[in-house]
Amino acid sequence: MEDEEADSATATGGNYDVFLSFRGPDTRNTFTDFLYVYMSDKGIRVFRDEEDLRPGEKISEILQAIKRSQIYIPIFSEGYALSKWCLRELTCMVECTRQFPGKEILPVFYDVTPSDVKLETELYESALKEHEKDQDFTRVNSWKEALKTVATIKGWHIKDKKQGELINDITQKVSQKIAIRKRDLPTKLIGIDDRIEAIEKMLLCDTSDVRFVIIHGIGGIGKTTLAKAVFNRLSPRFKGHSFLSNIRESPPSSGVIKMQRKLVADLFGFSLLKTFDFEEGNNMIRMRLPTKKVLLVFDGMDENDQFMQLAKYCTLCGPGSRIIITTRENSLFPVTKVEGLEENISVRSTKFLLYEMKEMHFDHALHLFNKLAFNTDSAPHDLHDLSREVVEFTGRLPLALEVIGSHLRSQSKKMWISTLEKLKEVPNEKVQQRLKISYDALEYRAKQIFLDIACFFFNKKKTNPMYMWEDCGFFPEVEIEVLINKSLIKIVDGDRIWMHNQLRALGREIICAQNIRNPGNRSRLWSSVMALDVVRAKKGAKNVVARTLRRTRLYFTLENFANFTNARFLELDGGNFAGNFENILPELRWLCWRNCPSQLQANNFVLNHLVVLKLSGNITTEEWSRWVEIMVPSKLKVLQLARSKSLIKTPCFSELMSLERLVLKDFPRLAEIDRSIGKLEQLIYFKIKRCPCLRELPEEISCVSGLRELILIENYRVRYLPDSISNLRLLSRLVMEAVGLVKLPDTIKGLVDLEYLCLANCTHLKSLPDAVGELKSLTELDLSGTSIEELPPSLWNLEGRTLLIKL
């Protein structure tokens, strides 16, 4: 009974792909039945009119089914013209093809010829004469015209041919002409063709293995649209196909059962018993999947265990099956990222491929936006610049383009300007709701890192904030990977954190929503003006963890910061601390102070948890002890000093025994690195940039045995490296770019772990020592901009390794 109910529901639930017209006594149990079953098995929605089995059915209902069908297949048999039902159907088919150009008739000449149907023989001619006895002349005449019209259409001739081959041929022809269960797509599709082609290449439908393609990206970027377009194009090539939509939004308990039922109905043509539970449904699917070559789409997958289990059963699909998954996660299956077409991990005969959905190309995004906002390919002259600005603001996210473009349609230029200004302050709610789904799924630590990035670390290198997050107990190595897997951030250029503009806006809007009226009660204050107002008013709340104060000459007292007991991040630009700062900012991990004072006025200012300190200003060696007071009790990991016009010698570093990264840059008079540098046993990264008076590195640099990276840039008077450089046996990167180097020491061969050596723009360097050829770990050598004309022979003794040389 359930099978019959399912068939009935299918028959009445929507449009049909094919309408079969035939005379029951002639072909119902033979050719027509075989054709019906075969096409249905291919997923084609077929309406089969069995006239003698429905004596009470009204002809109007049959005619309605014809109008709702795309392809018509009349099966002309010897007795076809004897049936008034068949002739009425045929006439309606002809009328529909004239009225709707997309509809088509594909005739089958079962045991007759086109001449019979043209009424050129007695077979159909005599049948029509019989109808004239009890039918209106006009009606019979329309039947004759319909027969003659269809008889001229090229069709299939069944007589004396193998019916199985013809049925397969008919089905393939029909499949090519229709988009089977076509998914609805936006009317304005722009810039998607290349993406469809990329997915098709990854699917490689002609091979017999089972392939998964996981399309991942942030919400609203067009993953579902791409999956629909591919599904529509490829469906006819598979024996079964199913598109499971909006999985993420399905109820946890009943949703997976509903998806199981749809999957079974789509692929196998019957309904699961209502008494079946999740396990029984999976068993049924697992038993039947190996019998079919299928195309499946799981749209909007997340880490729901039951849905994951259902998807993983698809590894059992028949040979040649293809499974497409759209998700905001990129870690659902054991795959590695690929560019273009590359095969990844193979599990038995199953291959998994990952496709990252990226933002639209700007020109495509602008084209789409113009279509939505103006219904033309280009914006009016007076709105041209504004259109480009809106597209840039949306970050080329299709969802944002659609929502904002539709909103601005037919609006005045004044409204455009005000809307754009509002969007810069308050992101569009519809867009934010879609994006916030991924944020809401995060755990506490990942949320804190996400919000920090949105407010302070967008497009910044991740190395330094990782120290802060680690000290806060946020386990950043783990949580950064979570954010990447959920497509909320990317790491670009090796170390830089990138976030889509709309996600950045989402993070900041989440902060603003914490307290609309009182910014002092928000957790993060990235607006310098707003933060300064809060500090001046002495209204800072305990839940403020990060803030930025810029362009100020104020002297801050303990009253200004007394309430910021949980602040872990502080950026300043100018100003000074004055008075007693005992027990102030007890949780501070990050202090970045541009235009810092040479002399710190605060007393008892101790930052026990400070791990990152960036000072830029007129720092002097004489006043350095006041700055050291801040750092000594802490386990400072990162120190960056910059832009002192008076500093001639670096301060003593001997108190900073936990330091791991040291950066010195933009000191026009700096001539000497203090020898205490040799005491920094934990130092792994040392960079000196734009110190034109510096002449050498101290010999004590060789005592920093754990150093991994040594970088000198635009230090034009440094002519030599100390011979003791060979003691840095863990050094993997040595950069000497635009320095006055004239010679490399032979002792450089002691750098057994050196992988990258950059000597770019060292214009005085004319040769390399043979010792360079003994660097067994070297894989990249940059000699661009040097005066070197000949390389030492030892450099070619690579012993099976690859060395990239840039000249």
C-alpha positions in Angstrom: 0.0 0.0 0.0 2.8 2.4 0.8 4.3 2.0 -2.6 1.0 2.8 -4.2 0.7 5.9 -2.1 4.2 7.0 -3.0 3.4 6.6 -6.7 0.2 8.6 -6.3 2.0 11.4 -4.5 4.6 11.5 -7.3 2.0 11.7 -9.9 0.2 14.6 -8.4 3.1 16.4 -6.8 4.5 18.4 -9.7 5.3 18.6 -13.4 6.2 15.6 -15.5 9.1 15.0 -17.8 7.3 12.6 -20.1 3.7 11.9 -21.1 3.2 8.4 -22.6 0.2 8.2 -24.9 -0.8 4.6 -26.1 -3.7 2.3 -26.6 -3.7 -0.1 -23.7 -4.8 -3.4 -25.3 -1.9 -3.0 -27.9 1.2 -2.2 -25.8 0.3 -1.7 -22.2 1.9 -5.0 -20.9 4.7 -5.1 -23.4 6.6 -2.2 -25.0 5.0 0.6 -23.1 5.5 -1.1 -19.7 9.1 -1.8 -20.5 9.7 1.8 -21.6 7.9 3.2 -18.5 9.9 1.1 -16.1 13.2 1.9 -17.7 12.7 5.6 -17.8 11.4 5.7 -14.3 14.5 3.8 -13.2 16.6 6.6 -14.7 14.8 9.1 -12.6 12.5 10.5 -15.4 9.1 11.5 -14.1 6.6 9.7 -16.5 2.9 10.1 -16.7 1.4 6.9 -18.1 -2.2 7.2 -19.3 -3.9 3.8 -18.9 -7.3 4.6 -20.3 -9.0 1.3 -20.0 -7.9 1.0 -16.4 -9.5 4.4 -15.5 -13.0 4.4 -17.0 -14.2 7.0 -14.6 -11.4 9.5 -15.1 -12.3 12.8 -16.7 -10.5 13.7 -20.0 -9.8 17.2 -18.5 -7.5 15.6 -15.9 -5.6 13.8 -18.6 -5.3 17.0 -20.6 -4.0 18.8 -17.5 -1.3 16.2 -17.2 -0.3 16.8 -20.8 0.0 20.5 -20.2 2.2 19.8 -17.2 4.6 17.6 -19.2 7.7 18.5 -21.2 8.1 15.6 -23.6 5.3 13.7 -25.4 5.8 10.2 -26.6 2.8 8.8 -28.6 3.2 5.1 -29.3 1.4 4.5 -32.6 0.1 1.0 -32.8 -2.4 -0.6 -35.1 -5.4 0.3 -32.8 -4.1 3.7 -31.7 -6.5 5.6 -34.0 -9.5 3.6 -32.8 -9.2 5.3 -29.4 -10.9 8.6 -29.0 -8.8 9.2 -25.8 -5.6 8.7 -27.8 -6.7 11.1 -30.5 -7.7 13.8 -28.0 -4.4 13.4 -26.2 -2.5 13.7 -29.5 -4.4 16.9 -30.5 -3.7 18.4 -27.1 0.0 17.6 -27.5 0.2 19.3 -30.9 -1.5 22.4 -29.5 0.8 22.5 -26.5 4.0 22.3 -28.7 2.6 25.2 -30.8 1.8 27.3 -27.7 5.0 26.4 -25.7 8.1 26.1 -27.8 10.0 24.2 -25.1 7.7 21.2 -25.4 8.4 18.4 -27.9 6.8 15.3 -29.5 8.9 12.2 -30.0 6.8 9.6 -31.8 7.2 5.9 -31.7 5.9 3.9 -34.7 5.3 0.5 -33.0 3.8 -1.7 -35.7 2.7 1.0 -38.2 4.5 3.3 -40.6 4.4 7.1 -40.9 2.3 6.6 -44.0 -0.4 4.9 -41.9 -0.3 7.9 -39.5 -0.5 10.4 -42.4 -3.8 8.7 -43.4 -2.2 7.6 -46.7 -3.4 4.0 -46.1 -6.6 2.4 -45.0 -5.4 1.5 -41.4 -6.0 4.9 -39.7 -8.2 6.3 -42.5 -10.9 3.7 -41.8 -10.7 4.4 -38.0 -11.3 8.1 -38.6 -14.3 7.3 -40.8 -15.8 5.3 -38.0 -15.4 8.3 -35.6 -17.2 10.6 -38.0 -20.4 8.6 -37.4 -20.7 9.8 -33.8 -18.3 12.8 -33.5 -18.5 16.4 -34.5 -16.8 17.0 -37.9 -14.6 19.8 -36.6 -13.2 17.5 -33.8 -12.5 14.7 -36.2 -10.8 17.0 -38.6 -8.5 18.3 -35.8 -7.6 14.7 -35.0 -6.7 14.2 -38.7 -4.5 17.3 -38.7 -2.8 16.2 -35.5 -2.0 12.8 -36.9 -0.6 14.2 -40.1 1.5 16.7 -38.2 3.1 14.2 -35.9 3.7 11.7 -38.7 6.2 14.2 -40.2 8.4 14.1 -37.1 11.3 11.8 -37.1 10.8 9.1 -34.5 11.6 5.5 -33.8 10.4 2.5 -35.8 10.0 -0.6 -33.7 9.0 -3.2 -36.3 11.6 -6.0 -36.7 14.1 -4.3 -34.3 15.4 -5.2 -30.8 13.1 -3.4 -28.3 15.7 -3.3 -25.5 18.1 -1.2 -27.6 15.4 1.1 -28.8 14.1 1.7 -25.3 17.6 2.6 -24.2 18.0 4.9 -27.2 14.7 6.6 -26.4 15.6 7.1 -22.8 18.9 8.6 -23.6 17.3 11.0 -26.1 14.8 12.1 -23.6 17.5 12.5 -20.9 19.4 14.8 -23.2 16.3 17.0 -23.8 15.2 17.5 -20.2 16.9 18.6 -17.0 15.8 15.7 -14.8 14.3 17.0 -11.6 15.9 20.3 -12.4 16.8 22.4 -9.3 15.7 25.9 -9.4 18.5 28.4 -10.1 18.7 32.2 -9.9 17.6 33.8 -13.1 20.8 35.8 -13.1 23.8 33.4 -13.2 27.1 35.2 -13.8 30.6 33.9 -13.5 29.7 30.3 -12.8 30.7 28.5 -16.0 34.3 28.2 -15.0 33.3 26.8 -11.6 31.0 24.2 -13.2 33.7 23.1 -15.5 36.2 22.8 -12.6 33.7 20.5 -10.6 33.0 18.4 -13.7 36.8 17.9 -14.2 37.1 16.8 -10.6 34.1 14.5 -10.9 35.5 12.8 -14.0 32.3 11.0 -14.7 33.8 8.6 -17.2 35.8 6.6 -14.6 34.5 3.7 -12.6 35.6 4.7 -9.2 33.4 6.4 -6.6 34.2 10.1 -6.2 33.3 12.6 -3.5 33.7 16.4 -4.2 33.4 18.5 -1.1 32.6 22.2 -2.0 33.4 24.3 1.0 33.3 28.0 1.7 31.6 30.6 3.9 27.8 31.0 4.0 26.3 32.9 1.1 29.2 32.4 -1.3 27.3 30.3 -3.8 28.0 26.7 -2.9 24.4 25.5 -3.2 23.9 27.3 -6.5 27.0 25.7 -7.9 25.9 22.2 -6.7 22.5 22.7 -8.3 24.0 23.8 -11.6 26.2 20.7 -11.7 23.4 18.4 -10.6 21.1 19.7 -13.4 23.7 19.2 -16.0 24.9 15.8 -15.0 21.8 14.1 -13.8 20.9 12.4 -17.1 24.1 10.4 -17.0 23.2 8.5 -13.9 20.7 5.7 -13.2 19.7 7.4 -9.9 20.1 10.8 -8.5 19.0 12.8 -5.4 19.5 16.3 -4.1 19.2 16.5 -0.3 18.7 20.2 0.5 19.4 22.3 3.6 20.7 19.5 5.7 22.0 21.8 8.4 18.6 23.2 8.9 16.9 19.8 9.3 15.7 18.8 12.9 18.3 16.6 14.5 16.0 13.7 15.2 13.4 13.7 12.4 15.5 15.4 9.7 17.7 12.5 9.0 14.8 10.1 8.7 13.2 12.5 6.2 16.4 12.6 4.2 16.6 8.8 4.2 13.1 8.5 2.8 13.8 11.0 0.1 17.0 9.2 -0.8 15.3 5.9 -1.1 12.3 7.3 -3.1 14.6 9.1 -5.5 17.0 6.3 -6.1 15.0 3.1 -5.8 11.4 4.3 -6.5 9.7 3.1 -3.3 9.0 4.4 0.2 10.5 3.2 3.4 8.1 1.8 5.9 6.9 4.4 8.4 8.0 2.0 11.2 11.6 2.1 10.0 14.1 3.9 12.4 17.4 5.4 11.5 19.4 2.2 11.7 16.9 0.2 9.6 16.8 3.0 7.0 20.6 3.0 6.8 20.6 -0.8 6.4 18.2 -0.6 3.5 20.3 2.1 1.8 23.5 0.2 2.4 22.1 -3.0 0.8 20.8 -1.3 -2.3 23.5 1.4 -3.0 26.0 -1.0 -4.6 23.5 -1.8 -7.3 23.3 1.6 -8.9 25.5 4.3 -10.5 24.1 7.4 -8.7 24.6 11.1 -8.4 24.0 12.5 -4.9 24.2 16.0 -3.5 24.3 16.5 0.3 23.7 20.3 0.6 24.7 22.1 3.8 26.4 19.3 5.7 27.8 19.8 9.1 29.2 17.5 11.8 25.9 15.9 12.7 26.8 12.2 13.4 23.8 10.7 11.8 24.0 12.7 8.6 27.7 11.9 8.4 27.0 8.3 8.8 24.4 8.5 6.0 26.9 10.3 3.7 29.7 7.8 4.5 27.6 4.9 3.4 27.8 6.4 -0.1 31.3 5.0 -0.4 29.4 1.8 -1.1 27.6 3.2 -4.2 27.9 1.4 -7.5 30.9 2.0 -9.8 31.0 5.4 -11.4 28.8 7.1 -8.7 29.5 10.7 -7.8 28.7 12.4 -4.5 28.8 16.2 -4.1 28.8 17.7 -0.6 28.4 21.4 0.2 29.6 22.5 3.6 31.1 25.4 5.6 33.6 22.8 7.0 36.5 21.5 5.1 37.4 18.7 7.5 34.4 16.4 7.2 36.3 13.8 5.2 40.1 12.9 5.0 41.0 15.1 2.1 43.7 17.6 1.3 43.2 20.8 -0.6 43.8 20.8 -4.3 44.2 23.5 -7.0 42.3 22.4 -10.1 42.2 18.7 -10.8 44.3 16.6 -8.4 43.5 13.2 -6.8 43.6 13.0 -3.1 43.4 10.2 -0.5 41.9 7.0 -1.9 39.9 4.7 0.3 39.5 1.5 -1.5 38.0 2.6 -4.9 36.7 5.9 -3.4 38.4 9.2 -4.1 37.8 12.4 -2.1 38.5 15.9 -3.6 38.2 19.3 -2.0 37.0 22.4 -3.9 37.3 25.8 -2.2 34.5 28.2 -3.2 36.1 31.6 -3.5 34.6 35.1 -3.9 33.5 36.2 -7.3 35.9 37.9 -9.6 35.3 41.6 -9.2 34.1 42.1 -12.8 31.6 39.3 -12.4 30.5 40.6 -9.1 30.0 44.1 -10.6 28.1 42.6 -13.5 25.8 40.6 -11.2 25.2 43.6 -9.0 24.3 45.8 -11.9 21.8 43.2 -13.1 20.2 43.1 -9.7 20.2 46.8 -9.1 19.5 48.1 -12.6 18.5 45.1 -14.7 21.3 46.1 -17.1 24.9 45.1 -17.6 26.3 48.5 -16.4 25.3 51.1 -13.9 24.0 54.6 -14.9 26.8 57.1 -15.1 25.9 58.9 -11.9 25.9 55.7 -9.9 28.9 54.0 -11.5 31.4 54.8 -8.7 28.9 54.0 -6.0 28.2 50.6 -7.6 31.9 49.7 -7.5 32.1 50.8 -3.9 29.2 48.7 -2.9 30.6 45.6 -4.7 34.0 46.2 -3.0 32.2 46.6 0.4 30.3 43.3 0.0 33.6 41.4 -0.5 32.1 40.0 -3.8 29.8 37.7 -1.7 26.9 36.6 -3.9 24.4 36.6 -1.0 25.3 40.2 -0.1 25.2 41.3 -3.7 21.7 39.9 -4.1 20.3 41.3 -0.9 21.8 44.8 -1.2 21.4 45.0 -5.0 17.7 44.2 -4.7 17.3 46.7 -1.9 18.8 49.5 -3.9 16.8 48.9 -7.1 14.9 52.0 -8.2 16.3 54.0 -5.3 17.6 57.6 -5.6 21.3 58.5 -5.5 20.7 60.1 -2.1 19.3 56.8 -0.9 22.3 54.9 -2.3 24.7 57.2 -0.4 22.9 56.9 2.9 22.5 53.1 2.5 26.2 52.7 1.8 27.1 54.8 4.9 24.7 52.7 7.0 26.1 49.4 5.7 29.6 50.5 6.8 28.4 50.9 10.3 25.5 48.4 10.5 25.8 45.3 8.2 22.8 44.0 6.5 20.7 41.8 8.8 19.8 39.1 6.3 23.4 38.6 5.3 24.6 38.5 8.9 22.0 35.9 9.9 23.3 33.5 7.3 26.9 34.0 8.3 26.2 33.8 12.0 25.3 30.1 11.7 28.9 29.2 11.6 29.9 31.5 14.5 27.1 30.1 16.7 28.5 26.6 16.2 31.9 27.6 17.7 33.0 26.8 21.2 34.0 29.6 23.6 37.7 29.7 22.9 37.3 29.7 19.1 34.7 32.5 19.4 37.2 34.7 21.4 39.9 34.2 18.7 37.4 34.9 15.9 36.3 38.2 17.6 39.9 39.2 18.2 40.7 38.7 14.5 37.6 40.6 13.4 38.5 43.6 15.6 42.3 43.7 15.7 44.1 41.1 13.6 42.5 41.2 10.2 45.2 40.8 7.6 47.9 40.6 10.3 50.5 38.0 10.8 49.3 35.3 13.2 52.6 34.6 14.9 52.4 37.3 17.6 48.7 36.9 18.6 49.3 33.2 18.9 51.5 33.9 21.9 48.7 36.0 23.5 46.0 33.4 22.8 48.3 30.6 24.1 48.9 32.4 27.4 45.2 33.0 27.7 44.5 29.3 27.5 42.7 29.4 24.2 44.7 26.6 22.6 45.2 28.6 19.4 46.8 25.8 17.4 43.6 23.8 17.7 41.1 26.6 17.5 42.7 28.4 14.5 42.4 25.1 12.6 38.7 25.0 13.6 38.2 28.5 12.2 39.9 27.5 9.0 37.9 24.3 8.7 34.7 26.2 9.1 35.7 28.7 6.4 35.7 31.6 8.8 39.3 32.5 8.2 42.2 31.7 5.9 46.0 31.8 6.4 47.5 33.5 3.4 51.1 34.2 2.4 52.2 31.6 4.9 51.4 33.5 8.1 48.8 36.2 7.5 45.2 35.9 8.8 42.6 36.7 6.2 38.9 37.1 6.8 36.1 37.9 4.4 34.9 41.5 4.8 31.4 40.3 5.6 32.7 38.0 8.4 34.7 40.9 9.8 31.6 43.0 9.8 29.8 40.1 11.5 32.4 39.9 14.3 32.2 43.6 15.0 28.4 43.6 14.9 28.4 40.8 17.5 30.5 43.1 19.8 28.3 46.1 19.2 25.2 44.0 20.1 26.7 43.2 23.5 25.6 46.7 24.6 24.1 49.1 22.1 24.0 52.2 24.3 27.1 51.8 26.5 30.3 50.9 24.6 32.1 50.6 27.9 30.2 47.4 28.6 31.3 45.7 25.3 34.2 43.3 25.3 36.3 45.0 22.6 36.8 48.6 21.7 38.5 48.9 18.3 37.4 52.5 17.6 40.0 54.8 19.0 37.5 57.7 19.5 35.0 55.4 21.4 37.7 53.8 23.5 39.2 57.2 24.4 35.7 58.5 25.5 35.3 55.4 27.8 38.8 55.9 29.3 38.3 59.6 29.9 34.9 59.0 31.5 36.4 56.4 33.7 33.6 54.0 32.8 35.5 51.0 31.7 33.8 47.8 32.6 35.4 44.5 33.7 34.3 42.6 30.6 36.4 44.8 28.3 39.3 42.5 27.2 40.8 44.6 24.3 40.9 48.2 23.2 42.7 50.7 21.1 43.6 54.3 22.0 45.2 56.4 19.3 46.5 59.9 18.7 46.4 61.1 22.2 48.7 63.3 24.4 46.9 62.5 27.6 48.5 61.4 30.8 46.5 58.4 32.0 46.2 57.8 35.7 45.1 54.7 37.5 41.5 56.0 37.7 41.3 55.8 33.9 42.2 52.1 33.9 41.1 50.9 37.3 38.0 49.1 36.0 39.7 47.3 33.1 40.7 44.4 35.3 40.3 41.8 32.5 41.9 43.7 29.6 44.5 41.4 27.9 45.1 43.6 24.8 45.9 47.3 24.7 47.1 49.5 21.8 48.2 53.1 22.4 49.3 55.9 20.1 50.9 58.6 22.1 50.2 59.6 25.7 51.8 58.4 28.9 51.0 56.7 32.2 51.4 58.8 35.3 51.1 58.1 39.0 50.9 54.8 40.9 49.9 51.9 38.6 50.2 49.1 41.2 47.8 46.2 40.3 46.5 48.0 37.3 45.9 45.9 34.1 46.8 42.7 35.8 45.7 40.5 32.9 47.4 42.4 30.1 49.2 40.1 27.6 49.6 42.5 24.6 50.9 46.1 24.7 51.5 47.9 21.5 52.5 51.5 22.0 53.2 53.8 19.0 54.8 57.1 19.7 55.6 55.9 23.1 57.3 58.3 25.5 61.1 58.0 26.1 60.4 58.1 29.8 57.6 56.2 31.4 56.0 58.3 34.2 54.1 55.6 36.0 55.3 54.0 39.2 54.9 50.3 40.3 53.7 49.5 36.8 54.2 45.8 36.6 52.6 43.6 34.0 53.0 40.0 35.2 51.4 38.3 32.2 52.8 40.4 29.4 53.9 38.3 26.4 54.0 40.7 23.5 55.4 44.2 23.7 55.7 46.5 20.7 57.3 50.0 21.3 57.7 52.6 18.6 59.0 56.0 19.6 62.1 57.8 20.9 63.3 55.0 23.1 66.7 55.7 24.9 69.1 53.4 26.6 69.1 55.8 29.6 65.4 55.3 30.3 65.3 51.7 29.3 65.2 50.5 33.0 61.7 52.0 33.5 60.5 49.9 30.5 62.2 46.8 31.9 60.2 47.1 35.1 57.1 46.4 33.1 58.6 43.3 31.5 60.8 41.6 34.0 58.2 39.8 36.1 56.5 38.5 33.0 57.5 35.8 30.6 57.9 38.2 27.6 58.0 36.3 24.3 57.9 39.0 21.7 59.7 42.4 21.8 59.6 44.8 18.8 61.4 48.1 19.1 61.2 50.8 16.3 61.7 54.4 15.2 63.9 55.9 17.9 65.9 58.8 16.4 68.3 59.0 19.3 69.1 55.3 20.1 72.8 54.5 19.3 73.1 51.3 21.1 70.4 48.8 22.0 69.5 48.5 25.6 70.6 45.5 27.6 68.5 42.3 27.0 69.9 40.2 29.8 66.7 40.4 31.9 64.5 39.1 29.1 65.4 35.4 29.4 62.1 34.1 28.0 62.3 36.2 24.8 61.6 34.2 21.6 61.2 36.9 19.0 63.1 40.2 18.7 62.6 42.9 16.0 64.6 46.1 15.7 63.7 48.4 12.9 64.0 52.0 11.7 66.7 53.2 14.0 68.7 55.8 11.8 71.6 56.1 14.4 71.8 52.6 15.8 75.4 51.4 15.5 75.7 48.6 18.0 73.8 45.6 19.3 74.4 45.1 23.0 76.4 42.0 23.7 73.7 40.8 26.1 72.0 39.4 23.0 74.0 36.3 23.6 72.1 35.6 26.8 68.8 35.1 25.0 68.9 31.4 25.0 65.2 31.1 24.0 65.4 33.4 21.0 64.3 31.8 17.8 63.7 34.8 15.5 65.9 37.9 15.2 65.2 40.7 12.7 67.1 43.9 12.1 65.6 46.3 9.4 66.6 49.7 8.2 69.4 50.5 10.6 71.8 52.2 8.2 74.5 52.9 10.8 74.8 49.4 12.0 78.2 47.9 11.0 78.2 44.4 12.4 76.6 41.7 14.4 78.3 41.0 17.7 80.2 37.7 18.1 77.8 36.9 20.9 75.1 36.2 18.4 76.7 32.8 18.0 75.6 32.0 21.6 72.0 32.1 20.6 72.1 28.4 19.8 68.4 28.0 19.3 68.0 30.7 16.7 65.9 29.6 13.6 65.6 32.8 11.6 68.1 35.6 11.3 67.0 38.5 9.0 68.9 41.7 8.1 67.2 44.1 5.6 68.5 47.4 4.4 71.4 47.6 6.8 73.9 48.9 4.2 77.1 49.1 6.3 77.1 45.5 7.5 79.9 44.0 5.4 80.6 40.7 7.1 79.0 38.0 9.2 81.0 36.9 12.2 82.9 33.6 11.7 81.1 32.2 14.8 77.9 32.2 12.7 78.6 28.5 12.3 77.5 27.8 15.8 73.9 28.6 14.8 73.4 25.0 13.8 69.5 25.1 14.0 69.3 28.2 11.7 66.9 27.4 8.8 66.5 30.9 7.3 69.2 33.5 6.8 68.2 36.7 5.0 70.8 39.3 4.1 68.8 41.6 1.8 70.1 44.9 0.6 73.1 44.9 3.1 76.7 45.9 2.4 77.9 42.3 2.5 81.1 41.8 0.5 81.9 38.2 1.6 80.4 35.2 3.2 82.6 33.4 5.8 83.7 29.8 5.0 82.3 28.9 8.4 78.8 29.2 6.9 79.1 25.5 6.1 78.3 24.8 9.7 74.7 25.9 9.2 73.6 22.3 8.6 69.9 23.0 8.9 69.9 26.1 6.6 67.1 25.7 4.0 66.7 29.3 2.7 69.6 31.7 2.0 68.7 35.2 0.7 71.4 37.6 -0.5 69.2 39.7 -2.7 70.4 43.2 -3.7 73.7 42.7 -1.9 75.4 44.7 -4.7 78.9 44.4 -3.3 78.8 40.7 -3.2 80.7 39.3 -6.2 81.3 35.6 -5.3 80.3 32.8 -3.1 82.6 30.5 -1.1 82.8 26.8 -1.9 81.4 26.3 1.5 77.9 27.2 0.2 77.9 23.9 -1.7 78.3 22.1 1.6 74.9 23.3 2.9 73.2 19.9 2.6 69.7 21.2 3.6 69.7 24.2 1.3 66.7 24.2 -1.0 66.4 27.9 -2.1 69.1 30.5 -2.8 68.2 34.1 -3.8 71.0 35.9 -5.6 68.9 38.5 -7.4 70.4 41.9 -7.6 74.0 40.8 -6.7 77.2 41.1 -8.7 77.8 37.4 -8.7 78.6 36.2 -12.2 79.9 32.7 -11.5 78.7 30.0 -9.1 81.1 27.7 -7.2 81.3 24.2 -8.6 80.5 22.7 -5.2 77.0 24.2 -5.5 76.1 21.6 -8.2 76.9 18.6 -5.9 73.2 18.3 -4.9 73.2 14.5 -4.2 69.6 13.9 -5.3 68.1 17.1 -3.8 66.6 20.1 -5.6 68.0 23.6 -5.3 66.0 26.6 -6.5 68.4 29.4 -7.5 67.0 32.9 -8.2 69.4 35.1 -10.1 
